[in-house]
């Protein structure tokens, strides 16, 4: 029997049972396996993929939906991967067109690498911002950040969710409620008894990723990063909105080096909802 063409292979919903296949696909493209992140995305979001008749996956991606109504307010697309042996055959384009079709009129967003951006532009996505990935050992120095921080307690979750919805512009409860179990650290910044910022540090290979990072102002964001760094021996990694120039400069002065720039792209909206001035870094570029 002839082998079916990639173009005719069906696209299906992925499940947490596809975790190993997704990690294998990441490894195939030279990415870290990132099983911890894949597990979160396949449970908090929806995965879509194409099975390879020879085993494994031809391609995969995930979408995380936000909003509390019947129809999502926003969908964040990430982890768009095509196996090397099937690259340049239109598989990624087909998968992305399927995602746009499945989501209908729901606005979409994604973080694009320079390599992937032309495809997304072809599909109608527009660049609306940029983020800079930083990584490296954090070295304390200079004046200590002035905003008090502490480990988040169970009773802080309601305040975190309310603050996150206010700043992000839509409800992200299915994702944010998983942070206590997903992250190694979850810390809040407090002023006058009120939660004015929060940040998580979660394990990814040999680093701790700082995200989400939501803060009242730059000084609060600095305090949260510094407090997370105090409680880990791993290098930090984060993706900071380039409009936060002061925070980027401060982080670089303390040992974090620039790795790459990603484009923030949207489809169906001209800009992301919420308050960008308090949104410093995403949980992951795969989920916004």
N, C-alpha and C positions, 0 to 999 in steps of 0.2 A: 504494500500500500504506500503511495507517495506521501511524503511528509507535508503536512499542510503549511501554507505560507503564513508568515507572521501576520500579514494583513487580515487573514481570515480567523485568527485565533480569538476566542471570546475574551472580553474584559469582565472580571468578576470581582465581587467584594472579598477583601482579605479579612482574616480573623486573627486573633492572637496565636492561633495554631500555625500561622505562617511566619512567625517571628524568625525562625532560623533561616528560612528561605530569603526573607528580607535582608537579614544580616549578611547572608552569603552574597546577595546582589550588591550590597554596599562594598563588600570586600572585592568583588569582581571589578568594580570601577575604581579601585584604589582608595576608597574611603575607609575609615575605621568601621568596625562592625556595629558599634553603637547599639547593642541589644537593649540596654536600659532605656534609651530614648525611643527606640522602635516599640518597645512594650507599652510605653505611655501613649504614643500616638495611635497605636492599634486599638487601645481601649478607650481613650478619651475622644478619639477621632474616628474617621472611617478610611480604611485602606482600600485601594483598587489595584488590581494587577492582572497580568497576562501570564498564564502558565506556559512553560516550555514543554513540549511533548517529550523532550529528552531529559526532563527533570529540572526542578528549580523554577525560577521566574524569568520571563523575558523582560518584564518591566514592572514597576510599582510606583505608587505615589500615595499620599495621604491627604485628607482634608479635615480640618477641625472647624466645626460650626459653632458660631457664637450667637447668643440671643435667647430670650426666655419665651418667645412666642412660638406659634406653630411653624412659622417660616423663619429660618435663620436671618439675623441681621447682617451677618458677614461670614464668609468662608475663607480660611487660610490654607493655602495649598503648599505642600512641602514634600521633601524626599522624592523628587521626580527622578527616577533612575531607570536606565535601560542597560541591559547586559551588553558588555563590550562586543560580543559576537553578533549582536543584532543592531549595533549602532549604525546611524546614517541610513536607516531603512524607513524612516517616517514613523517609527513606533512611538517615540515621545510625542510627536505632533498628534497622532491618533489618540493617545491616552489623554492628553490635555484637552483636546476637543470634546472627548467624552465627559471629562470633568465639568467643563463649561456647560455642556448640554444638561448634565444631571442636576446642576445647581440652578438652572433656569435663570430667573431674574435676580437671584441673590448676588450682591456685590462680592467680589473676590479680591484677595491680596496674596502676594507671595514675595519672597526675597529671591532675587535672581543673581547668579554669578554672571560675569561678563560672557562666559561661554553660552549660558542658557538664555540670555536676554533677547537675542534676535528672534528666537522661536516665540517667546511670549509676546513680543511686539507684533509679530505676524498674526497672532491670535487676537490682538486688540488690547493687550495690557499696556498701560502707560506708566512710565517712571514718575513717581511722586516724591521720592526721597532717597536717601542713601544711609547705610550704616557701615561702620568700620569695625572689623574684627580685631581684637587685641588679645594677646596671650603672653604669659611669662610669670616668673616669680614676683610676688608683690613685696616691695621693700618699703617699710614705713619711713617717713621723713617729713620734715617741715612741721608747721603747726598742726596739732591734732585736730581732727574734725570735731565740731562742737555740739552736735546733736546726739542726744542719748539714744542708745540702741540696746536691745535685749533679745534673747531667744523668744520666739513667738510661743504663746501658750494656746491651749485648745480654745479658750474663751476669746482669743483674738481673731479667730477665723471669720466671724461675722463682720468685724471691722475691716479685715483685709478684703473680703469679697465686696463690700460696699465701696471701699476706696478704689479697688481695681475696676469696678463697673463705671464709676465716675470718671476715672482717668482714661480707660480704654474705650469708653463710649458704648459698650454693650456688655451683657452678662457673660462671664466666662466660668461660671461655677463648675461645670464638669471637669475643666482643666485645673483651675486654681485649687479646688478642694482636694486634689490629689497631691498637692505640693508637700504636705507633711510626711507622706509616705515615700514620695519620689525623691525628695531632696535630702541631703545630709545635714543641711542647715536651713532654717527659715527664721529670719530675724525681722523685727519691726523697729522703726524709729518712732519715738514717743515724745510729745511735747504737751505739757499741761494735762497729762492723762489721756490724750488723744493720739491715735495711730496716724502719723503723717507720712509714712512711707513703709515699704517692706521690700525685702529681697530674699532670694533663695540661692543656695549654692548646691548644685547637683553633680554627681560623679559622671565623667565622660572620659573613658580611657584613663590617661594619667593626669588629667586636669580636673578642676572644679569649675563648672560653668556658672557664672553669675547671671541669673535671670530667673524670673522677671525682676526688673529693677524699677520700681515705682516710688517716686519721692516728691515731696513738697517743693524742693528746690535743689540746686547743685550741692550745697553744703550738706543737705540730708543724704543725697546720693553718695557723696564721699564717705560720710559716716557709716553708711550701710556696707559699702565695699570694704572699708578698712576693718570693720568689725568681723565680716566674713573671713577676710584674709588672716585675721588673728587666730582663727580657730581651724586652720588647715595648713598642712605642710605641702600641699600640692600647688603647682602653678595655677593661676587663674586664667579663665578665658571668658570673654564677653563680647557682645556686639552692641556698640553704642551709636545712637542716632548722631550723625555728624553735626547736627545743629547744636549739640551740647559741646561746644568747643572747649569750654573751661574744664569740664570733666575729662574730656579726652586728653588735654594737656597734662592735667594732674595725674591721670593714670599712667601716662607715658613717663613722666618724671619719677614714678615709683616702680618702674621696671617692666611694665607691660608694653610689648612691641606690636606695631601694626602688622597684620598678616595679609588682609585683603579688604577690598571694598565690595559690598553687595548693593544692588539697586532694590529699593522698595517699590513694588509695582502694584497697581490696582486695576480692576476691571469693573465697569459699571458705576464707579464713583470717582470723583476727581481728587479726593484726599481721604485719608483714614479718619474715622470718627474719633471723638474724645479730645483730650488735651495733651498734645505732644510735649508741652513744656514740662510735664511731670512724668512722661513716659521715656525713660532713659535707655532701657534695654529689654528685648523680648525674652521670654522663657527660652525659646530656641527659634532660630530663623525658620524652622520647619512648621511652626505653629503660631508665630506672631506674638 
